[in-house]
């Protein structure tokens, strides 16, 4: 099983992210994921995430979205954001999104990202888990909540 703790880091987990639209959120997270990676362009990543959204919203419902795309990169990577104000993501339930887990996958990766998506759907599918994330007051607290839930799934 792919361990989500290997693809998310504390420095790519953020609370109080300010964005007024889905595009601005995707732009901000693209820049975040490309920080320190000279082989990946924020603009290219943004374009790929936006293209994926055009195929169908990655909003799950209940204020959660899992934007993801395939892009030429070395390994699966991720970012976890809690927005200061929810934005419209065309989620199936019509609710705006304030929790986003963004996943970037190399083109040759065939199975691990599906496991990650399934585990994330289980985590975000529980109302109490979403509430715990929303109560987090700092990026570190948000990261620790996520890692704690991932570890409890694995136990």
N, C-alpha and C positions, 0 to 999 in steps of 0.2 A: 504494500500500500504506500502511495506517495504521501510523505509527511509534509503537511502544509507549513510546519515550523521551519522547514528548510528553504521555503521560497518567500516567506514574508520576514521582514526585519523591522526592528523598532523605528529605524529612521525612515521607513516607508509606511509608517502608521501615523495618521494625523487626525486630530480633532479640530473643531472650529474652523474648518475650511470654508472660505467664503467664495461662492460662485452663484451667478444669477441664472444660469441655464445649463442644460445638459452639455452643450458644446464647451462652455467655460470649465465645467468640471473635468471633461475629458482632456482639455488642454492642460489644465493644472496637473492632473495625474500623469499625463505624458511627460511633462517636464520633470516631475518628481522621479519617475521611473528611469529617466535618462541621465539624471545627475550622476556624474562620475563614470559614465559609460561612453567612451569616445566612439564606440562602434554602433551606437544607436542614436538616431535623431529624434528629438521630441516632436518635430513636425511630421515625420514619417509615421511614428507611433500614433499620433493624434489622427492622422488620415486613416490609418488602418482601424482604429477603434471606432471612428465615425462611420466608416464603410460597413463595419459589422452591425452597428446600430441601425443603419438603413435597411439591412436584411430583416430586422425585427428587433424590437426593444429587448434589452437584457434586464429590464426591470422584472423582478420576481413577484412583487406585491408586498404589502405591509411595510412600505418605505425602504425596500432593499433592492439593489441592482448589482449584477455581477458582469460588468463590461469585460469583454475578453476578445483577443484576436491572436492570429498567428503572424509572426514577423521574424525576419532573419535575425536571430539572436543566439547566444551561447547556451542559455538555460531558461527554464521557466522562472518567471519572477512575478511579484505581486505587490500591490499597495492596498491599504485599507484606510478608508476615509470616513469621517463623521462630519457631515456638513453642518454649518451653523444655522442654515435655513434650508428646508427641503426644496428640491427642484423637480420639475416635471420630467419624467422619463418614459412616458407612454406605457406605464406599467399596466398589466391586465386589469388590476382593480381600480385604476384611475388615481391612486394615491401618489403624491410626490415622494421622492426618494431622499433620504438623509444618510443612509448607510451604503457604502459602495466598496466592494472588494473587486479590484481590477487585476486581471490575469493576462500575462503575456507569455505566449508559447512559441517555441521554435517550430518551423514547418514540419520537421521530421518526427516530432513528438506525436505519438498516436494514441496512447492510453492513459498516461499519468494525469493529464489535465482533466480527463473525464472523471477520474477518481476524485480529484480535487474539487471539481464542480459538484459532484454528488455529496461529498462531505460538507461543502459550504452550504448546499441546499438544506442538509439536515440541521446544521448549526443555525442558520438563519430562519429555518422553518419553525423554530420554537419561540413563542412569544416572550418567555422569560429571558432567553439569550439576547433577543433584540433589545429588551428593556435594560439588560446589564450593559450592553454597548452604549445605549443612549444616556445612561447615567454616568459614564466615564467622563471625568473632568479634565483629563490630560491625555496626551498622546501615549505616554507610558502606561497609564491606567487602561486605556483602550487596548493596547498591545497585550498587556498582561491578561486581560479578560479573554481575548481571543486565544492566546496560547493555553490558558487554563481550560477552556472549552475543548480545544483540539486534543489536549492531553487526556481529558476525561472521556472523549470518544474512543481514543486508542486503548484505554485501560480495559 
